[in-house]
Amino acid sequence: MTAYVIASVNVTDPERYKDYMALTPAAVAAAGGRFIVRGGNPEAFEGTLDRSRVVVLEFPDRAAARAFYDSPAYQTAREKRLGAAEFTMIVVDGI
């Protein structure tokens, strides 16, 4: 079953965040994933939105999503992100 990793992001240090953005695509691809959404300009139709960016990644299944998240390549990217963004990431199964 397809799995989606969804991140909501508020970049606090754009220069440092660029390092994270440069490293992430290879980690996603290595786990068989692809970007569906990667950017800013989200608009809330209902409720409030407290983050300026939304990222959606698609993986073949939850195991692939976990492999991405736990990979050494993504661990390195996460270290670059520390202090550069407020970040929430979840995984959900598709239908």
Secondary structure, DSSP 4 states (H G I P E B T S, - for coil): --EEEEEEEEES-HHHHHHHHHHHHHHHHHTT-EEEEEEE----SSS----SEEEEEEESSHHHHHHHHHSHHHHHHHHHHTTTEEEEEEEEE--
